[in-house]
Amino acid sequence: MRIDSIRVRLTLAFAISATVLIGSACLGLIVYGRRAAERDADHLLDYATNKVRREALNPDGTISLPELHEEEYGLGGENMRVITYNLKGQIISQAAGNSLPAYNPSHPGPHWYTGHVTAKDGTIFIALYRHALPGELRRQELLLITLSLVAIAAATLGAHMLIGKTLLPIGLLARQAEAAGGEDLSVRLQAPSQDAEIEELVHTLNGLLARLVQSAATRSRFYAAASHELRTPLQALSGHLELSGIRPRSNDEYREILQEARVQTERLVALVRDLLVLNRLETAPLPPAENLELEDLSHSVYSTLEALAISRNLQVSWQTTGPLKVNASPNYAGIVMRNLIENGLKYAREGGKVSVRIFSEADRPRIQVYNECAPLDEADLARLFDPFFRPDRSRNSRTGGNGLGLAICRAIANASGWQLMLEQDGGGVTATVVF
């Protein structure tokens, strides 16, 4: 959505809100004013009725004056009428020269407020005439409506200007981003104003761009390394198959070629499997978790790798503090356990020690796999989690590793909320998983 469209929408929303708010207040004041006018009329009528009752009746309850004038009682003749009827219903007294509409006690009409004083010889009616809307009140209401409209217009204009000023830096940022090349992720945005919020937004966006650049570079290196790793066994497999067809060979030679082809095929299958695991970790949700017993899982994994430990004459030991259970995906927990133990068996020195320790610390189950090996450079130790990184390629070619084992372990640990750490002392390397 463009900035101008956002500005119009926000201004319209503010105008509607201001209209509802100010209009409600204006309507409330109008209703209050009309009701106040009605209450004033009632009070005035009560006052006039009581005044006439006190001053226009004799002690014996008869009417004291043959003719009553509103002015004589300080009631004002503009909208007040006092009329006296005898017992026969005949008018015996009323104000003269009054311009008000005719008053009939039987049918006073909608604009008369009526009171009366009953005497022995007749009835005095006190009637207050109120227009549907008095002129002064009408003028006040028109003024109030006019001021409300002016306030709504002024507030809308001010909101439009303020929103435009607020959104201007965002529009400038958008134009900066549009001007940057689509392939140039290294662009850095400049804060178009000194507002702390805008500077924080620019800082956040630049941090996001930096992470995108780093992620793109990491993916680029990953794809380059993956294509290289895939190319190597494919070329070897293609070369051996091509070599076998150049000339007739003996059964032993064909057997040797097929054996090498099988090795390269297994390496290719393992590489593709690991790449699929990495892709699934990034795109698919975690499979359902189950309660797993770590010691049983580790022994089950080791049973498939025991031949490797025997062939390398390794001294493998187990140390556990009792049954420990974790809630984890059996498949992913098995992959992590297998990769760590397999790495320990593959990269330990010939005849060296490998130990598996399962324990709990701070109420969190842990597993440690230690292998006795030559020390690594600290820089190499930090990069062991990078896909396809192998500090000693000749050693990996002998063990058949592809440099994805620890990368897969880290991806599973991150997705599952576990911690995976590598440490080394003078005699070897320890991999620790904190569940």
N, C-alpha and C positions, 0 to 999 in steps of 0.2 A: 504494500500500500504506500503511495507516494506521500511526501510530507504535506503537500497542499491539501490532499484529501483528508489526512488526519487532522489538519488544522480546522477544516470546515466541519468535520464531524464533532470535534471537541467543542468548537464554538456553538454549534447547534445544540449539543447536549447541555452546555452551560446556559444558553438562552432559554431552553425549555425549563430547566431547573429554576432559573431566576424568575421566569414568568409564573410558574406554579407557586413559588415561595412568596413573591411580592403580590401576586394576584390573590392568594389566600389571605395574606395580611390585609390587603385593601378591602376584600369582601367582608372579612371579620370586622373591620372598623366601620364599614357601612351598616352592617347589621347591628352592631353595638350602638351606633349613632341613632338609628331609627328606634331601637328599643328604649334608648335613653330619652328620646323625644316623647315617646308614649308614656314613659314613667313620669316625665315632667308634667305632661298634660293631666295625668291622674292626680298628681300631687296638687296641681293648681286647682283642679275641680274640687278636691277634698277641702282645700283651704277656703275656696269660695263658698262651698256649702256650709261649712262650720261658721264662717263669718256671718252669712245670712241668717242662720239659725240663732245666733247670739243676738243679733242686732235688729232683726225684722219681726220678731215675735213679742207679743205682750206677755206679761206674767201669767195671764189666764189661758195662754196658748193660742190667742187669735193674732191675726196679722196686724202689725202696728201701723203700716203706711198704706194709703190707698194706691200709691204708685211708687215703684222702686226703680232706681237708676243704677246702672252698673258703676258709674263713676263715683256715686256716693259711698260705695263700699271699697273704693280703691282697687276695683277688679279690672278696670280698663274696658272700654267698649269696642276694641278692635275685633275681638273674636269671642266675646262672652255675651250671652243673652240671658236675662232674668225675666221670667214671665210668671204672673200670679193668676191662678184659676180659682174660682169659687167652687162651692160644693156641687153646683150644677154644671161645672165644666166650662164656664164662661170666663173669658179673659177679663180680669179686673185691673191688671196693671202690667205694663211692659215698657221697655226702653224705646224711646222715640228716635227716629232717624238712623237706626242701625242698618247698615248695608249688607248684613249677613243674610243668607238664604232663609226662607221661612222655616220655622221650627214647629213640628207637630209631635207632641209627646207620644202619641200612639205609634207614629212611624217616623222616628227621628232621622233616619238616613245613615249612611255609612261613616260620615265624617263628624258626627256629633258625639261628644262625651257628656253624659247626662247624670245629674244628681238632683235630688229634690228634698224639700223640707215640708213636712205635713203639719198643717195647723187645723184648729177646730172649724174655722170658717173657710178653708180652702187649702190649696197646695201651691207652693212656690217651686218652680222648676228652674234649675240653674244649668244651662247648657253651654258647653265649650266647643266651639267649632274649630276643627283641625282639617286643613287641606290634606289630600292624599300624601303629599310631600311638601312640607313648608319650604318657602323660597330659600331661606338661609341654609337649611339642611341640604337642599338640592345643590346649591352653589358649593357647599363644602364637599359634597360627594363628587361633583364634577372636577373640582380642584384636586381631590385625592386621586381620582382615576388618571387625570392628566399627569400628576407627579409620578404615579406608578409607571405609566408608559415611558416617561422620560427616564426614570431610574432603570427600567429594563433595557431601553435602548443604550443608555450610557454604560451599563454593566456589560452588555453584549459586545459593544465596541471595545471597551477596555479589555475584556476577556480575549477577543480576537487579536488585539495587539499584543497582549501578554503571552498568549499561546504561541503566536508567531515568533516573538522574541525568544521564548523558551525552546521552540523546535528549530530555530535557525542553526544552532551549532550541530544538531543531529543531521539536518539537511546538508551542511557543509561536510560532515563526516561521510555521509552517503555518497556525495559527489567525489570525495577523495577515494573511496573504495571503488566507485565505478571507473574512475580514471586509471586505477592500477590495472596492469595487465593480468589477464586471467591465469597465466602461467607463472606470474611472478608473485609467489607467496611470501617473499621476503619484504614486501612493502610494509612500511610502518606509518600509522596514522599520526597526525599532529593535532593537538588540542586546539580547536578554533576559538576557545575562550578560556578565561582564567577561573571559571567556576569550578569549585572543588568536585562537584558531581560529574561534570564533563571530563575533567582530568582523570577522575577515577574510572569513568567509562572507557576513555581512550587507553588507559593503562591496562584495563581488563581485556579490551579487544586486541591490543598489541601482544599481551600474554597469550591469548588464544591463537593469534596468528603465528607466534613463535612455536607454540606446541604443534600447530598444524604443519609448519615447516619441518620440525623435528620428526613428526610422525611420517610425513611424506618421504623424508630422507631415509628414515628407518625402513619403510616399506620398499623404497627403491633398492636399498642394499639387500633387503631380504629377497626380492624378486630376482635380482642379479645373482645372488648366491644360490638361490633355489634352481635357477636355470643352469648355472654351472654344475651344481651337484647332480642334477638330472642328466645333463649332457655327458658327464664322465662315465657312468655305468652304461648308458645307451651306446656311446661310442665304443666302449670296450666290448659290449655284447655284439654290436654290429661288426666290429673288427674281427672277433673270433669266428663268428659265423661266416664272414666273407673269406677268412683265411682257410676255413675248412673246405671250401669249395674250389680252391685254386687248383689243387691236384689231389689225386687219390692218396689216402693216408691209411695207416694201419689202425687196427681196432684200439690200440692203446692211445694213439694220437687223437683219434676221435673221442675217446673217453675223456682224455685230458681237456680237450676243447669244450666238450659238453659240461664237464665239471666246472670249468671257469665261467661258462655261460650261466650255469646254475647259480654260482656265487654272485655274479653281477645282477642276475635277475632278482635274487633274494635281497640284495642291497637296494635295488630299485624299488622293490615292493615295500621294504621297510621305510624308505625315504618318502614314498607316496603316502603310506599310512600315516607317518608322522605329520606330513603337511596337511592331510585331511583332518587330523586331530586338532592342529593349530587353528585351521579355518573353522572347525566346528565350535571351538572355544570362543571365537570372536563373534560368531553369527547365531549360534543356537543357545537356547536356555539350558541351564544345568539340569541334568537328569535327576529324578527323585532320590532323596537321601535315605539311607538306612543306618541302623545301629551296627557298627562293625567293631570287632575285637581286633586290636592292632597286632597283638602277638600272633594270633592265628593267621592273619593276613600276611604278616612278614614271613612266617614259616612256609606258607603256601607259595609265596613268590619265590623264596629261596630254593624250594624243591625243584623248580624249573631251571634254576641257574647253578645247581650244585656241581654239575659236570664241569662248568667253567672254573669254579673254585678248585676242584680237584686237579684239573689240567694245569693250573698255574701254581699248584702246591701252596695254596693260601691257607692261613690260619684264621678261620672264621669263628667268632664268638658272639654269644647273645647275652644281654643283660636286661632283665625286666624287673619291675617292682610289683608285679601282679597284673591281673586282667584290667585292661583299660579299653573303654569303648568310646567311639566317636560317631557323630551323626554326619555321614558323608556318602557321596555317590560311590558305590562299590567299584564301578569302572574307573572313575578318575582317581580314587584313592589307590587302586591297584596299579594304575599307570605310574603315579608318583613313587609308590613303594618299589616297583620293579626298576624304574629308571635310576633311582638312587642306589639301590643295592647292586644293580648291574654295573653302574659306573664305578662303584667301589671295587667290584671284582675285576673289572677290565683294566683300571688304571692304577691299581695297587702294584707295587714292585713285585717281581717274581719271588714267591716264597714269603711275602710280607704278611702283615696282619690286616684283617678287616673285622670291624666290630659293629654290631647293631645294638643300640640301646633304646629301650622303650620305657618312658617314665612320665610323671606328671609334675608340673611346677606351676605354682600360682593357679591351681585348679584348671590347668590347660594341658591336655595330653601332648606329648612330644615324642618324636622319633629322631634319633641321631645315627647317621651312618658314617663311620670313620674308615679311611683307607690310608695305609702307610705308603707314602710315595715321596718322590723328590720334590723339594719346595718349588713353588710357582712365583713368578713375579707378581707383585701386588696389582699391577695394571692388568695382567692376564686373569688374575682371580676375579677382578671386578667385571670382566667381560665374558666370563664363562656362561652367563645367562643369555648372551646374544645368540641369535640363531646362526648356526653354521660356524661359530667361532671355535677353533681348535688350536691351542698353543703349540701342539706338536703333531703336525699332519702325518708324519711318518708313523708315529705311534697309533694314531687313529686309523690309518690304513691297515695296520696289523689287526686292530681290534674290531674293525668294521663299523666304527662310529660315524655318524653323519653330523654331529654338532647340534642336534635338535633336542636331545634328552632333557637337559636342564632348562632350555627355553620352554618346552612343554610343561615341565614341572612348575616353573614360575607362572605360566599362564593359568594353569589349573589352580594354583595357590591363590592368585589374585582374584580369580572368578569365585572361589569358594570362601574367601575371607581368611585364608591361612597366611602364616608367615614362613618364608623360606629363606634361609641364610647359609652362607658359606664362610667358613673360617679355617685358617691353617695355623699350625704351630710348626716347630722345627721338624717334626717327624711325619706330617701328613696333613690331609684335608678332612674337615668334618662338615657334613651337610645336615642341617637341622630343620625340621618341619614342626611348627607350632600349630596345632589344630584349634 
